[in-house]
Amino acid sequence: MPAGWYADPSGRYELRYWDATAWTEHVSRAGQQFTDPPVA
């Protein structure tokens, strides 16, 4: 899948950025961008 914004697979946010290799910590909700660090 090409890099870009897609529906957040966790369901916590509207969108999450896919870097063409893995899901990143970059998320978006209502047009605003946030960082959602992975939970250890």
Jmol script that loads the backbone (N, CA, C; Angstrom):
load data "model"
ATOM      1  N   MET A   1       0.861  -1.164   0.000  1.00  0.00           N
ATOM      2  CA  MET A   1       0.000   0.000   0.000  1.00  0.00           C
ATOM      3  C   MET A   1       0.914   1.235   0.000  1.00  0.00           C
ATOM      4  N   PRO A   2       0.605   2.234  -0.807  1.00  0.00           N
ATOM      5  CA  PRO A   2       1.449   3.433  -0.846  1.00  0.00           C
ATOM      6  C   PRO A   2       1.349   4.246   0.442  1.00  0.00           C
ATOM      7  N   ALA A   3       2.382   5.019   0.728  1.00  0.00           N
ATOM      8  CA  ALA A   3       2.380   5.880   1.915  1.00  0.00           C
ATOM      9  C   ALA A   3       1.209   6.854   1.833  1.00  0.00           C
ATOM     10  N   GLY A   4       0.615   7.145   2.997  1.00  0.00           N
ATOM     11  CA  GLY A   4      -0.487   8.101   3.032  1.00  0.00           C
ATOM     12  C   GLY A   4      -1.330   7.935   4.279  1.00  0.00           C
ATOM     13  N   TRP A   5      -2.380   8.745   4.360  1.00  0.00           N
ATOM     14  CA  TRP A   5      -3.312   8.716   5.484  1.00  0.00           C
ATOM     15  C   TRP A   5      -4.413   7.709   5.197  1.00  0.00           C
ATOM     16  N   TYR A   6      -4.665   6.827   6.176  1.00  0.00           N
ATOM     17  CA  TYR A   6      -5.693   5.799   6.042  1.00  0.00           C
ATOM     18  C   TYR A   6      -6.463   5.720   7.355  1.00  0.00           C
ATOM     19  N   ALA A   7      -7.633   5.066   7.313  1.00  0.00           N
ATOM     20  CA  ALA A   7      -8.407   4.861   8.537  1.00  0.00           C
ATOM     21  C   ALA A   7      -7.515   4.196   9.583  1.00  0.00           C
ATOM     22  N   ASP A   8      -7.546   4.731  10.797  1.00  0.00           N
ATOM     23  CA  ASP A   8      -6.703   4.210  11.882  1.00  0.00           C
ATOM     24  C   ASP A   8      -7.139   2.792  12.234  1.00  0.00           C
ATOM     25  N   PRO A   9      -6.265   1.796  12.048  1.00  0.00           N
ATOM     26  CA  PRO A   9      -6.658   0.417  12.349  1.00  0.00           C
ATOM     27  C   PRO A   9      -6.972   0.182  13.826  1.00  0.00           C
ATOM     28  N   SER A  10      -6.448   1.030  14.715  1.00  0.00           N
ATOM     29  CA  SER A  10      -6.739   0.867  16.143  1.00  0.00           C
ATOM     30  C   SER A  10      -8.119   1.413  16.494  1.00  0.00           C
ATOM     31  N   GLY A  11      -8.665   2.279  15.612  1.00  0.00           N
ATOM     32  CA  GLY A  11      -9.974   2.871  15.876  1.00  0.00           C
ATOM     33  C   GLY A  11      -9.939   4.030  16.849  1.00  0.00           C
ATOM     34  N   ARG A  12      -8.755   4.400  17.329  1.00  0.00           N
ATOM     35  CA  ARG A  12      -8.656   5.480  18.311  1.00  0.00           C
ATOM     36  C   ARG A  12      -8.746   6.858  17.672  1.00  0.00           C
ATOM     37  N   TYR A  13      -8.342   6.960  16.412  1.00  0.00           N
ATOM     38  CA  TYR A  13      -8.365   8.224  15.679  1.00  0.00           C
ATOM     39  C   TYR A  13      -9.021   7.991  14.327  1.00  0.00           C
ATOM     40  N   GLU A  14      -9.360   9.069  13.625  1.00  0.00           N
ATOM     41  CA  GLU A  14      -9.945   8.921  12.296  1.00  0.00           C
ATOM     42  C   GLU A  14      -8.930   8.358  11.315  1.00  0.00           C
ATOM     43  N   LEU A  15      -7.720   8.944  11.326  1.00  0.00           N
ATOM     44  CA  LEU A  15      -6.699   8.569  10.353  1.00  0.00           C
ATOM     45  C   LEU A  15      -5.368   8.309  11.037  1.00  0.00           C
ATOM     46  N   ARG A  16      -4.578   7.449  10.423  1.00  0.00           N
ATOM     47  CA  ARG A  16      -3.207   7.194  10.880  1.00  0.00           C
ATOM     48  C   ARG A  16      -2.338   7.119   9.636  1.00  0.00           C
ATOM     49  N   TYR A  17      -1.094   7.633   9.741  1.00  0.00           N
ATOM     50  CA  TYR A  17      -0.214   7.675   8.579  1.00  0.00           C
ATOM     51  C   TYR A  17       0.530   6.361   8.402  1.00  0.00           C
ATOM     52  N   TRP A  18       0.452   5.818   7.201  1.00  0.00           N
ATOM     53  CA  TRP A  18       1.175   4.611   6.799  1.00  0.00           C
ATOM     54  C   TRP A  18       2.368   5.066   5.979  1.00  0.00           C
ATOM     55  N   ASP A  19       3.595   4.668   6.346  1.00  0.00           N
ATOM     56  CA  ASP A  19       4.800   5.144   5.654  1.00  0.00           C
ATOM     57  C   ASP A  19       5.257   4.204   4.538  1.00  0.00           C
ATOM     58  N   ALA A  20       4.373   3.345   4.082  1.00  0.00           N
ATOM     59  CA  ALA A  20       4.616   2.343   3.044  1.00  0.00           C
ATOM     60  C   ALA A  20       5.309   1.103   3.595  1.00  0.00           C
ATOM     61  N   THR A  21       5.649   1.117   4.889  1.00  0.00           N
ATOM     62  CA  THR A  21       6.251  -0.042   5.532  1.00  0.00           C
ATOM     63  C   THR A  21       5.511  -0.417   6.810  1.00  0.00           C
ATOM     64  N   ALA A  22       5.108   0.609   7.585  1.00  0.00           N
ATOM     65  CA  ALA A  22       4.463   0.370   8.879  1.00  0.00           C
ATOM     66  C   ALA A  22       3.597   1.566   9.252  1.00  0.00           C
ATOM     67  N   TRP A  23       2.682   1.340  10.188  1.00  0.00           N
ATOM     68  CA  TRP A  23       1.886   2.438  10.730  1.00  0.00           C
ATOM     69  C   TRP A  23       2.789   3.306  11.588  1.00  0.00           C
ATOM     70  N   THR A  24       2.600   4.613  11.528  1.00  0.00           N
ATOM     71  CA  THR A  24       3.430   5.529  12.302  1.00  0.00           C
ATOM     72  C   THR A  24       2.654   6.055  13.506  1.00  0.00           C
ATOM     73  N   GLU A  25       3.322   6.899  14.312  1.00  0.00           N
ATOM     74  CA  GLU A  25       2.672   7.524  15.464  1.00  0.00           C
ATOM     75  C   GLU A  25       1.855   8.744  15.065  1.00  0.00           C
ATOM     76  N   HIS A  26       1.879   9.123  13.792  1.00  0.00           N
ATOM     77  CA  HIS A  26       1.162  10.311  13.322  1.00  0.00           C
ATOM     78  C   HIS A  26      -0.300   9.967  13.071  1.00  0.00           C
ATOM     79  N   VAL A  27      -1.187  10.692  13.762  1.00  0.00           N
ATOM     80  CA  VAL A  27      -2.619  10.443  13.668  1.00  0.00           C
ATOM     81  C   VAL A  27      -3.356  11.756  13.444  1.00  0.00           C
ATOM     82  N   SER A  28      -4.618  11.647  13.036  1.00  0.00           N
ATOM     83  CA  SER A  28      -5.420  12.829  12.767  1.00  0.00           C
ATOM     84  C   SER A  28      -6.853  12.582  13.212  1.00  0.00           C
ATOM     85  N   ARG A  29      -7.467  13.638  13.764  1.00  0.00           N
ATOM     86  CA  ARG A  29      -8.876  13.594  14.161  1.00  0.00           C
ATOM     87  C   ARG A  29      -9.450  14.979  13.917  1.00  0.00           C
ATOM     88  N   ALA A  30     -10.565  15.058  13.223  1.00  0.00           N
ATOM     89  CA  ALA A  30     -11.254  16.323  12.944  1.00  0.00           C
ATOM     90  C   ALA A  30     -10.318  17.343  12.293  1.00  0.00           C
ATOM     91  N   GLY A  31      -9.442  16.872  11.410  1.00  0.00           N
ATOM     92  CA  GLY A  31      -8.555  17.766  10.681  1.00  0.00           C
ATOM     93  C   GLY A  31      -7.332  18.237  11.437  1.00  0.00           C
ATOM     94  N   GLN A  32      -7.156  17.790  12.685  1.00  0.00           N
ATOM     95  CA  GLN A  32      -5.984  18.182  13.472  1.00  0.00           C
ATOM     96  C   GLN A  32      -5.054  16.986  13.610  1.00  0.00           C
ATOM     97  N   GLN A  33      -3.753  17.249  13.515  1.00  0.00           N
ATOM     98  CA  GLN A  33      -2.772  16.176  13.628  1.00  0.00           C
ATOM     99  C   GLN A  33      -2.227  16.080  15.048  1.00  0.00           C
ATOM    100  N   PHE A  34      -1.977  14.854  15.476  1.00  0.00           N
ATOM    101  CA  PHE A  34      -1.454  14.553  16.806  1.00  0.00           C
ATOM    102  C   PHE A  34      -0.373  13.493  16.677  1.00  0.00           C
ATOM    103  N   THR A  35       0.296  13.222  17.788  1.00  0.00           N
ATOM    104  CA  THR A  35       1.234  12.114  17.875  1.00  0.00           C
ATOM    105  C   THR A  35       0.682  11.133  18.891  1.00  0.00           C
ATOM    106  N   ASP A  36       0.590   9.885  18.500  1.00  0.00           N
ATOM    107  CA  ASP A  36       0.093   8.826  19.378  1.00  0.00           C
ATOM    108  C   ASP A  36       1.191   7.773  19.489  1.00  0.00           C
ATOM    109  N   PRO A  37       2.120   7.954  20.456  1.00  0.00           N
ATOM    110  CA  PRO A  37       3.248   7.024  20.575  1.00  0.00           C
ATOM    111  C   PRO A  37       2.777   5.598  20.846  1.00  0.00           C
ATOM    112  N   PRO A  38       3.509   4.628  20.335  1.00  0.00           N
ATOM    113  CA  PRO A  38       3.156   3.229  20.615  1.00  0.00           C
ATOM    114  C   PRO A  38       3.191   2.948  22.114  1.00  0.00           C
ATOM    115  N   VAL A  39       2.299   2.099  22.568  1.00  0.00           N
ATOM    116  CA  VAL A  39       2.257   1.716  23.981  1.00  0.00           C
ATOM    117  C   VAL A  39       3.240   0.571  24.189  1.00  0.00           C
ATOM    118  N   ALA A  40       4.127   0.739  25.167  1.00  0.00           N
ATOM    119  CA  ALA A  40       5.149  -0.296  25.422  1.00  0.00           C
ATOM    120  C   ALA A  40       4.575  -1.426  26.248  1.00  0.00           C
TER     121      ALA A  40
END
end "model"
wireframe off; spacefill off
backbone 0.3
color backbone group
